[in-house]
Structure formats: C-alpha cells, structure tokens
Amino acid sequence: MTERRYLFPNVIEMNYQARRRMGVNVYLIDGGDEYILIDVGFLEDAVNVLQLIRELGYSFSACKMIVATHADVDHTQGLARARDVLRCPVAAHPKSVAAIETGDELFTFARIDAQGISIPMPKCKVDVELDEGSKIQVGDRTLEVWSTPGHAAGQLAFRMGDLLFSGDNIFRDGCVGAIDAHHGSNIPDYIASLKRIRDSDAKFLLPSHGPIFRKDVDLLNRTIDRLEGYSHMSDFGTCAVDWPLMDAWEDELHQPNLEF
C-alpha cells in the first residue's frame, strides 16, 4: 500500500499525493470507514485518481459521495466514470445540475469555438443537491456547505474546522476563476463571496487549482479592489455593472462648446 500523505488531519490532496500536477485539485476527506471526494477533474485525471485511491488502500465501496465544486469541464469531465466505478452519489449545487446532467459543452467550457477547443463532456446524473447551509458528514468530520457564486452561479465552498475548500474563488497569487458572461459569472456576487471568505475565521484556503495557502487578508483585499474596478470596466462586457465613461460622454454631448 502506498503511504498516505495527509496535508491536514483527514485531508489528502491528489496532486500532492502523486507529486505531480493534474488539471484540478482533488481532495479526499478521510472519515475512517468512509470518505468523500471533492471534484475528480478531467476524465484522464479521474482515472488516475481512482488508481491512487486503490493504491492508498481505500475501498471503492467506502466512498460516500463525490462533490462537484461547480460544473466546469476541468472539474467534472470524469464525474460519470468515477460515479460508475465508485457506485456512489454525485452532489452539486442546484445551479450546476442541468449543465452536468446534460453535458452542456458551452456552459462548462468544454467547447470554445473561437479558440478551437472542443472536448467531450459526458453526461452525469446528479443524485444530491447541495446549497447554502447543507452539511456533509464523513466519519466524525462535518463539512459546512457555502454557496459562493461569482465565477459561476453554482460555485460551492466547504468549511471544515480551520479549513475552507474554496473552489475557484481565490488562488494564492490573488487570481480568481475566469469571469465570463457565457458562464454566468457575476462580479458583484464574486466580491460578496470574497468578502465572506476574508471575514471568516478560516485559517487555510484549499483552492481548486494550485497550492494550498494560509488565508491572507491583504491579498483578498487587493483582489476585491481589483474586482471592484472590473465591475466598472468595458473590458468585462455584460459582466460589468456600468461604464462610467459613457455617463461622462453623455454629459459632454450636452456641452455647447466642446474643446479637445
């Protein structure tokens, strides 16, 4: 049996476990006689995760649930395969269900015609809907479900003691998950979710991409300030709240003697 590398008590992350980078972070929450998975990644990653689970000495039948942080293809392409192998329920936010169950290629970023991106998005049954205030019990550990929209309307985060499994909300360099109108991104919601994370007493953030890091209030404030700016910039199209330049221009149009 391969040695289990716990990052925190009860928490294994498969990139750290394998000592190599996958497309998404996959967390195994070990409850003793049972465990859950947070995300499974692309199909190729999911196959590797299943092999790691076997090598770590976990029984497939002990998997209580697979939880999707949101519907993006890099988090969910392997869901159907993992559900079939592990024979356990899949859980997601209600606003992620339709995209996962229909294999919506556009909403999940599996297909981006302008960039020539097109990868399969297998349909997967969602058995359990999770929303704000739901709780997931795994052994003697409890995960509190947070609804943290912004990147996607169905983005979830999970609080367990000092840890927050924070999805695509914030990464160690201050970047955030993609802001895209086709994806249902909402900048004011994003800001509210980041403020909630900032103001919480969670000590460590375990994101869906990149390294785990200690929560940094200054980092979060800088990111929030940047997104506040985004909400008033034409760069972000219909995701922006307004574009102050247009108000200024309208005022100028009423001036009788405009000078340049």
KAKANOR-V535018 format. One record per backbone hydrogen bond with DSSP energy under -1.0 kcal/mol. CO is the residue of the C=O (numbers start at 1). NH is the residue of the N-H. E is the energy in kcal/mol with one decimal. If there is no record, write none. Layout:
BEGIN
CO & NH & E
CO & NH & E
END
This chain:
BEGIN
8 & 11 & -2.6
10 & 30 & -3.0
11 & 7 & -2.3
12 & 28 & -3.3
13 & 17 & -2.6
14 & 18 & -2.4
15 & 19 & -1.3
15 & 20 & -1.5
26 & 14 & -2.8
27 & 38 & -2.7
28 & 12 & -2.4
29 & 36 & -1.6
31 & 33 & -1.2
34 & 31 & -2.7
35 & 64 & -3.4
36 & 29 & -2.4
37 & 67 & -3.2
38 & 27 & -1.7
41 & 78 & -2.4
42 & 46 & -2.8
43 & 47 & -2.2
44 & 48 & -1.8
45 & 49 & -2.8
46 & 50 & -2.6
47 & 51 & -1.8
48 & 52 & -2.3
49 & 53 & -2.6
50 & 54 & -1.8
51 & 55 & -2.4
52 & 56 & -2.3
53 & 58 & -2.1
54 & 57 & -1.4
55 & 2 & -2.7
59 & 62 & -1.3
60 & 63 & -1.6
62 & 35 & -1.8
65 & 37 & -2.1
66 & 91 & -2.9
67 & 39 & -3.2
69 & 156 & -2.2
72 & 75 & -1.9
72 & 76 & -1.5
73 & 77 & -2.3
75 & 40 & -1.5
75 & 41 & -1.3
76 & 79 & -1.9
78 & 82 & -2.5
79 & 83 & -3.0
80 & 84 & -2.2
81 & 85 & -2.3
82 & 86 & -3.0
83 & 87 & -1.7
89 & 66 & -2.2
90 & 127 & -1.8
90 & 128 & -2.1
91 & 68 & -2.8
92 & 130 & -2.3
93 & 96 & -2.3
96 & 100 & -2.0
97 & 101 & -3.0
98 & 102 & -2.1
99 & 104 & -1.9
100 & 124 & -1.8
104 & 108 & -1.6
105 & 110 & -1.4
105 & 111 & -2.0
106 & 109 & -1.1
108 & 73 & -2.8
110 & 119 & -2.2
112 & 115 & -1.5
112 & 117 & -2.2
113 & 116 & -1.5
117 & 112 & -2.3
128 & 92 & -2.0
131 & 134 & -2.6
134 & 145 & -2.9
136 & 143 & -2.9
138 & 141 & -2.0
141 & 138 & -2.9
143 & 136 & -2.6
144 & 159 & -2.8
145 & 133 & -2.2
146 & 157 & -2.2
150 & 186 & -2.3
152 & 155 & -1.6
155 & 148 & -2.3
157 & 146 & -3.1
158 & 165 & -3.2
159 & 144 & -2.9
160 & 163 & -2.2
162 & 203 & -2.2
162 & 204 & -2.2
163 & 160 & -2.8
164 & 166 & -1.2
164 & 206 & -3.0
165 & 158 & -1.9
166 & 169 & -1.8
167 & 208 & -2.4
168 & 177 & -2.1
171 & 174 & -2.3
175 & 171 & -2.3
180 & 185 & -2.0
181 & 184 & -1.6
186 & 190 & -2.2
187 & 191 & -2.6
188 & 192 & -2.1
189 & 193 & -2.5
190 & 194 & -2.5
191 & 195 & -2.4
192 & 196 & -2.0
193 & 197 & -2.2
194 & 198 & -2.8
195 & 199 & -2.6
203 & 215 & -2.5
204 & 164 & -2.1
205 & 213 & -2.1
208 & 25 & -3.2
213 & 205 & -3.0
216 & 220 & -2.3
217 & 221 & -2.6
218 & 222 & -2.3
219 & 223 & -2.1
220 & 224 & -2.8
221 & 225 & -2.6
222 & 226 & -2.0
223 & 227 & -2.4
224 & 228 & -2.4
225 & 229 & -1.8
226 & 230 & -2.2
227 & 231 & -1.9
229 & 232 & -1.9
230 & 233 & -1.9
231 & 241 & -2.6
231 & 242 & -1.6
233 & 236 & -1.5
234 & 237 & -2.3
236 & 239 & -2.5
237 & 240 & -1.7
243 & 246 & -2.1
244 & 248 & -2.2
245 & 249 & -2.5
246 & 250 & -2.2
247 & 251 & -1.9
248 & 252 & -2.0
249 & 253 & -2.2
252 & 255 & -1.7
END
